[in-house]
């Protein structure tokens, strides 16, 4: 099969942009969640850990796991699954509004802000986040152009 070199180059650029947007989105979501997490001891905030391949499955102390996760996500390939997880056992109560520092749903607001920020930087892409089960799924696709819609 002979591929058109121009089409192959466009496809490669598109894959690179989608991967970059996905990686930026994970980092932005992580930063927003960390900033929005209500703080007493700082344990819940410190447990936001980005990762590739599978979600982080253990509670963490300190910043080493988080810092390593950020580095891994920044270098993730398009074929890698990317996660931002938190294993603080009381996180669900915080998300539900148990702290006077943040209302219920602060996590979704943080994610929405991240999507908007990354969407502005990658205007040619469409970013969709759908909640489900114990997390959310992000889909990033090329935005249809006026010529494609005709």
N, C-alpha and C positions, 0 to 999 in steps of 0.2 A: 504494500500500500504506500503510495507516494503522498506525502503531506505537503501542503502549501506552506513554505517557510514563513510567510507573513502571518498566516493563521496560527501556526505553531508559536510564533513570537507573541502574538496577541494573547493566546491561551496561557502561555507562561507568565506574562505580565499580570493577567487577571488572577491566576492562582497565587502569585506572590502578593498581590494587593489584598486578596481575601484572607490569606494567612496573616499578613501584617495587621489587618483590621481585627481579626479574631484575637490575635495576641495582645494588641493594644486594648481591646475590650476587656479581656480577662484581667489585665493589669489595672485598668481604670475601675472595674467592678471591685477588685480587691481593695484598692485605695479608698474608694467611696465607702465600702462596707466597714473598713477599719476606722475611718473617720466618723462614721455614723453610729458605731456600736456604743451603747451606753457603758460607762466605765465606773466600776467600784474598785476592783483590784487590778484591772487591766487584762485579766486572764482571757476573757471572751474576745477582746480586741486582738490580743496576740495570737489567737488560734485561727485567724483567717490565713489559710495557706493555699496559694496557687500551686498547681502541679500538672504534669502531663502523664498520660497513660492510664492513671486511675486516681480517684480522689484520695487525699491524705486521710488516713484512717485512725490516727492517734492524736490525743491531746498533746500539745506542745508547751514547752517552757522556753522562754527566750525568743530570739529572732532568727536563729540559724535555719530552721525549716522554712520559714517565710522567705528569707533572703535567697536561699537555694531555689525555692519555687519560682520566684520572680525571674531569676537568671534562666531557669529551664523554660519557662513560658516565653520569654523574649526570644529564645532560639527555637521554639517549636516549629515543626514543619506542618504543612497543611493536613497531612494524613494523621497527625497526632491528635488525640483527644485531650482537651484542656479543661481543667477543673479549678474551681475556687471553693474550698470547703472549710467548715468550722466544726470541731469536735468538742467544744465546751458543752458539758452535759446540760446546762441550763439555757443554752442559746434559744431554744424554742420559746421559753418563757419571755426572754428579752424581746424577741421578734413579736410576740403576742402583746407587748406593751406593759410588762411587769415593772419597768423602770420609769420613774417620772422624767428621766432624761430624754426619752424618745417614745413617741406614740407607736401603737401597733402598726406594722407595715413599713417601718423605717427602712427595712432591707430592700423592699421593692422600689421605694423611692430612690435609694442609692443606686440600684441597678438601672432604673430608668434614666437617671442623670448620666450614668456612664454610657448608655446606648446613645443618648442624644449627643454627647460630646464626640464620640467616635464617629457617629453618623455624619456630623458636620465636617469632620476631617476626611471622610471617605464618601463624598456625595454620590459617587457612581454606584454605590452598593446599597442594598436594602438589608437592614438588620431587623430580625424578628426574634423576640424572646417569648417563649411559651412556658408557663409554669406547669409542673406535673410531679406528683409523688413527693419525693424528697428533694427536688431541685428544679432547675429550669433547663430548657434546651434552647440554644441559640442557633439560628439559621442565618447565614450571610450569603446573599446571592447578588449577581449583577442586577442593577436596576434597569428596567426596560427603557429604551429610548423612544422618542417620538417616531423614528423611522420604523422601529420594530412593531409598534402598535398599529401602524397603518396597514 
